[in-house]
């Protein structure tokens, strides 16, 4: 009887040990899995506002404990802020030129990746009160016109299409980013403006868009990369990976961005 009890006890102990090992194996991946927390600060081109806001919510939902904070603006201005030491984790530019400026300054060590493309479109107020028909109207003095400042990506793209078309533009105002240009249209302060097609789509029924063939000559590539001095490097890498993933693609497609 005593021997039987001893064998039973040993078997019970062994079973507990095996169960304990199984429990450890189950919990170990969870304990060792990469978990990101804190804030990830993203400097992004103004034309990415709507899509990045939506994707930020998805990213936060997938990573509880993470908060995405954005600073939107002209890519040229954002690049300069990064070069001057502004704390940020990720840079998403509307043009490779501005990304390269940050790379040359040593602020990015990873290779930037182009994740979307965009093109210009003419935006007019609802009903087209200025009777704008195409790009040629930007060479006239009669309509009130708005363009992006020449140093920002949408301004650089606009200059390219004007050169292709042989047009000298006659803008009444130049704004520091594409959203400011779009606002001039939605408020009815100008008869037409050159913005990205994604901005026309984002404005809904507040504006109307007019395509023009020269836009094919000035396609903007959008690169993204984590910053070398990112305060939250783990979250920066995870966010960039998410932006490049298939999960983000439907949001960009819906907004009108092209695939690289």
C-alpha positions in Angstrom: 0.0 0.0 0.0 2.8 2.3 0.9 4.6 1.6 -2.4 1.4 2.3 -4.3 0.9 5.7 -2.6 4.5 6.6 -3.3 4.2 5.8 -7.0 1.0 7.8 -7.1 2.5 10.7 -5.4 5.5 10.7 -7.7 3.2 10.5 -10.7 1.2 13.5 -9.4 4.3 15.5 -8.9 5.4 14.7 -12.4 2.0 15.7 -13.8 2.2 19.0 -12.0 5.7 19.6 -13.2 4.6 18.9 -16.8 1.6 21.1 -16.4 3.8 23.8 -15.0 6.1 23.6 -17.9 3.2 23.7 -20.3 2.0 26.8 -18.5 5.4 28.5 -18.8 5.6 27.7 -22.5 2.2 29.3 -23.1 3.0 32.5 -21.3 6.6 33.0 -22.4 5.8 34.3 -26.0 3.4 36.8 -24.5 5.9 38.0 -21.9 8.7 38.1 -24.5 6.6 39.6 -27.3 7.5 43.1 -28.5 5.1 45.6 -26.9 5.2 49.3 -27.8 3.9 52.0 -25.6 3.9 55.7 -25.2 3.6 58.5 -27.9 4.7 58.3 -31.5 5.1 61.7 -33.0 4.6 61.8 -36.8 5.6 64.8 -39.0 3.5 64.4 -42.2 2.7 66.3 -45.3 -0.6 68.3 -45.0 -2.1 66.3 -47.9 -1.9 63.2 -45.7 -4.1 64.6 -43.0 -7.3 62.7 -43.5 -5.7 59.3 -44.3 -3.2 59.5 -41.4 -5.8 60.5 -38.9 -7.8 57.4 -39.8 -4.8 55.2 -39.9 -3.6 56.5 -36.6 -6.9 55.4 -35.0 -6.4 51.9 -36.4 -2.8 51.8 -35.2 -3.8 52.9 -31.7 -6.5 50.2 -31.6 -4.0 47.5 -32.6 -1.5 48.8 -30.0 -3.3 49.7 -26.7 -1.2 52.1 -24.8 0.2 53.9 -27.8 -0.9 57.4 -28.8 -0.2 58.9 -32.3 0.4 62.6 -32.4 0.6 64.4 -35.7 2.3 67.6 -36.9 1.0 68.4 -40.4 2.4 71.0 -42.8 4.4 71.6 -45.9 7.1 68.9 -46.3 9.8 71.6 -46.8 8.9 73.3 -43.5 8.7 69.9 -41.6 12.1 68.9 -43.0 13.6 72.1 -41.8 12.1 71.6 -38.3 13.6 68.1 -38.1 17.0 69.4 -39.2 16.8 72.0 -36.4 16.2 69.3 -33.8 12.4 69.2 -33.4 11.5 66.0 -31.5 9.7 63.5 -33.9 9.6 59.8 -34.5 8.5 59.6 -38.1 8.7 61.7 -41.2 6.3 61.3 -44.2 7.0 63.7 -47.0 5.1 64.6 -50.1 8.3 64.7 -52.1 11.6 62.8 -52.2 13.5 66.0 -52.3 12.5 67.1 -48.8 13.1 63.6 -47.4 16.6 63.6 -49.0 17.3 66.9 -47.2 16.6 65.1 -43.9 18.7 62.1 -44.9 21.6 64.3 -45.9 21.4 65.9 -42.5 21.9 62.5 -40.8 18.5 62.6 -39.3 17.4 59.3 -41.0 19.5 56.1 -41.1 16.9 53.7 -42.5 16.2 53.8 -46.3 13.0 55.8 -46.9 10.2 53.9 -48.7 7.7 55.4 -51.1 4.3 54.3 -49.9 1.8 56.3 -52.1 1.8 58.6 -55.1 -0.3 61.7 -55.8 -1.1 64.1 -58.7 -2.5 67.6 -59.1 -6.0 68.5 -60.0 -7.8 71.9 -60.5 -10.2 72.7 -57.6 -13.0 75.1 -58.1 -15.9 76.2 -55.8 -19.1 74.3 -56.1 -20.9 75.3 -59.3 -17.6 76.6 -60.8 -18.6 80.3 -60.7 -15.4 81.4 -62.4 -16.2 79.1 -65.4 -12.7 77.5 -65.2 -12.2 75.0 -68.0 -8.5 74.0 -67.7 -4.9 74.8 -66.9 -4.9 77.6 -69.5 -7.1 79.7 -67.1 -4.1 80.0 -64.7 -2.3 82.1 -67.3 -5.1 84.7 -67.3 -5.5 87.7 -65.0 -9.3 87.7 -64.8 -10.0 84.7 -62.5 -8.8 84.7 -58.9 -6.3 82.0 -58.5 -4.4 80.3 -55.6 -1.3 78.2 -55.8 1.1 76.6 -53.2 4.3 78.5 -52.4 7.0 77.6 -54.9 9.2 75.8 -52.3 6.6 73.3 -51.1 5.9 70.1 -53.0 2.6 71.1 -54.4 4.1 74.3 -55.6 7.1 72.5 -57.2 4.6 70.1 -59.0 2.5 73.1 -60.2 5.6 74.8 -61.6 6.4 71.6 -63.6 3.0 71.4 -65.2 3.1 75.1 -66.1 6.4 74.6 -67.8 5.1 71.6 -69.7 2.1 73.6 -70.8 4.0 76.7 -71.6 2.0 78.8 -69.2 3.1 81.7 -66.9 0.8 81.5 -63.9 -0.9 84.6 -62.6 -1.8 83.6 -59.0 -3.5 86.1 -56.6 -2.1 84.3 -53.6 0.4 81.6 -52.7 -0.1 79.6 -49.6 2.3 77.7 -47.4 0.7 74.2 -47.8 -1.9 72.5 -49.9 -4.7 72.6 -47.2 -4.4 76.4 -47.0 -4.8 76.6 -50.8 -7.8 74.3 -50.6 -9.4 76.5 -47.9 -9.3 79.5 -50.3 -11.5 77.4 -52.7 -13.9 76.1 -50.1 -14.5 79.6 -48.8 -15.1 80.9 -52.3 -12.2 83.4 -52.1 -10.7 82.2 -55.4 -12.1 80.9 -58.6 -9.6 78.0 -58.9 -6.5 76.5 -57.3 -4.1 73.7 -58.0 -4.2 71.0 -55.2 -3.8 67.3 -55.1 -6.6 65.1 -56.3 -6.8 63.6 -52.8 -7.6 67.1 -51.4 -10.4 67.5 -53.9 -11.9 64.2 -52.9 -11.5 65.0 -49.2 -13.4 68.3 -49.6 -16.5 66.4 -50.7 -19.2 68.5 -52.3 -17.6 71.8 -51.2 -15.5 71.8 -54.3 -15.4 70.4 -57.8 -12.3 68.9 -59.5 -11.1 69.4 -63.1 -8.5 67.0 -64.4 -5.9 68.1 -66.9 -3.4 66.0 -69.0 -0.3 67.9 -67.9 -0.7 66.5 -64.4 0.8 63.3 -65.6 4.1 65.1 -65.9 4.3 65.9 -62.2 3.5 62.9 -60.1 4.5 63.2 -56.5 6.1 60.2 -54.7 5.5 60.1 -50.9 8.4 58.5 -48.9 8.2 57.6 -45.2 10.9 56.7 -42.7 11.6 56.5 -38.9 13.9 59.2 -37.7 17.4 58.4 -36.4 16.8 60.3 -33.1 13.3 59.1 -32.6 12.3 59.4 -28.9 10.2 56.3 -29.3 12.1 54.3 -31.9 10.2 51.0 -31.4 6.8 52.8 -32.0 8.3 54.7 -35.0 9.4 51.5 -36.7 6.0 49.8 -36.0 4.1 52.8 -37.4 6.1 52.9 -40.6 5.6 49.2 -41.1 1.9 49.7 -40.6 1.7 52.5 -43.1 3.5 50.3 -45.7 1.3 47.3 -45.0 -1.6 45.9 -46.9 -3.9 46.9 -44.0 -3.3 50.5 -44.7 -3.7 50.2 -48.5 -7.6 50.4 -48.6 -7.5 53.8 -46.7 -5.1 55.2 -49.3 -7.0 53.8 -52.2 -10.3 55.3 -50.9 -8.6 58.7 -50.5 -7.5 58.7 -54.2 -3.7 58.0 -53.6 -2.0 56.0 -56.3 0.2 52.9 -55.7 3.9 53.3 -56.2 
